[in-house]
Amino acid sequence: MVYVICEPCIGNKDQSCTEVCPVECIYEGPDQFFIHPDRCIGCSACAAVCPVEAIYDEDEVPEQWKSYIQKNREYAEKYAPD
């Protein structure tokens, strides 16, 4: 189970999610935070604290935000530290 950060994060970038992630797999991109899909352990700690409800289990991402699944993967490849 992988979590995905969707549109409500854009322009907000509250860091609550990064502070609770036990594996530090949430990174800052140019317009929002993103979750590295290969490093996420599916614990849901980030989703529980997100003040704008932008974080979803990959299988539960609303239809209008399905493109954020790929966006998170692309951001991971481009912006995540090695």
Secondary structure, 3 states (H helix, E strand, C coil): CCEEECHHHCCCCCCHHHHHCCCCCEEECCCCEEECCCCCCCCCHHHHHCCCCCEEEHHHCCHHHCHHHHHHHHHHHHHCCC
